[in-house]
């Protein structure tokens, strides 16, 4: 049963965000023809020669050799909620443990409504109740975050596109689904902006944060279903996805557009590595041709560039780091940064958040490992900000990134 309308939610709050730039659709449209050429070439074999296979084998080992080669200079990472589950932050769609499976107490018409802008503007209470419940305290970033930090430090990371809130060096990050660091009043005649400290205090002191100036509802600057993505997303993808030498996709179901469609925007000879609990991003030819599918191919006889490593994201990153000769460096970075977090918070938080990475790397068994044909491998809440350019957790990230 739906909750009563939130007091003070007026008509102009129910309008679409007026700050969304009109140029986004134009920027996105500029590369539509190039995307169509790629889709036609890959899906139907039209328009161009057969793509070059740049990996010597479709395995994690093949990926590691390519990263060490002179040809790999620009790596783009696409990451979702799955990279932070080992820190205690739930993802959205995992059966039983995902966020959407545990919203029965909020009286929602359907789980995704809690992150829909139209529902939020009429019923903001469930979202902020969830924010209070999930507020995690000081979260330690996962090994997966630190692996991306190593890519950054080694000059290999061109960009990280994230569905949840993260933060490497600002210029290297595209928060595809917004940020919890800032917020603003929804009333178009006001639009007063607030920082995270203000929002955090309001979340815990009132059912719904309200503007100090006009008493309108204040919404964090995360992107809800029904809102435009940040203009930075559309601006940078034009250049990034033509310059990318390797695309690494981690911890995402690739079910939300337009984020999921990014994997189809890379050049046809660019290798794509998926590190995830299950294969995703595969689609039938018609959906891929229409631009809604990702068209990843791990198993067919035509597979030539896609590698999937099935298992936990931390384990996959550690396995790749070991193949690259970075394991010791990665574990030392984790220890150093987690110790800095413990010093700031006044005590160790244990292995529950940090994970136990001293076990042998390279996944073993059916749940974490390399499987597939021809021996091929198959397979903005996320704090990555902080001191010394490091990757240190910030509590607000526990609810960032909304339902994506």
HELIX and SHEET records of a PDB file:
HELIX    1   1 UNK A   11  UNK A   13  5                                   3    
HELIX    2   2 UNK A   23  UNK A   29  1                                   7    
HELIX    3   3 UNK A   32  UNK A   44  1                                  13    
HELIX    4   4 UNK A   60  UNK A   68  1                                   9    
HELIX    5   5 UNK A   81  UNK A   87  5                                   7    
HELIX    6   6 UNK A   99  UNK A  101  5                                   3    
HELIX    7   7 UNK A  104  UNK A  106  5                                   3    
HELIX    8   8 UNK A  111  UNK A  115  5                                   5    
HELIX    9   9 UNK A  117  UNK A  122  1                                   6    
HELIX   10  10 UNK A  125  UNK A  134  1                                  10    
HELIX   11  11 UNK A  143  UNK A  153  1                                  11    
HELIX   12  12 UNK A  170  UNK A  172  5                                   3    
HELIX   13  13 UNK A  196  UNK A  205  1                                  10    
HELIX   14  14 UNK A  231  UNK A  243  1                                  13    
HELIX   15  15 UNK A  259  UNK A  264  5                                   6    
HELIX   16  16 UNK A  285  UNK A  289  1                                   5    
HELIX   17  17 UNK A  313  UNK A  324  1                                  12    
HELIX   18  18 UNK A  327  UNK A  345  1                                  19    
HELIX   19  19 UNK A  351  UNK A  354  1                                   4    
HELIX   20  20 UNK A  373  UNK A  375  5                                   3    
HELIX   21  21 UNK A  387  UNK A  389  5                                   3    
HELIX   22  22 UNK A  395  UNK A  399  5                                   5    
SHEET    1   A 6 UNK A 173  UNK A 175  0                                        
SHEET    2   A 6 UNK A 157  UNK A 162  1                                        
SHEET    3   A 6 UNK A  75  UNK A  79  1                                        
SHEET    4   A 6 UNK A 246  UNK A 250  1                                        
SHEET    5   A 6 UNK A 271  UNK A 276  1                                        
SHEET    6   A 6 UNK A 306  UNK A 310  1                                        
SHEET    1   B 3 UNK A 193  UNK A 195  0                                        
SHEET    2   B 3 UNK A 178  UNK A 185 -1                                        
SHEET    3   B 3 UNK A 218  UNK A 222 -1                                        
END                                                                             
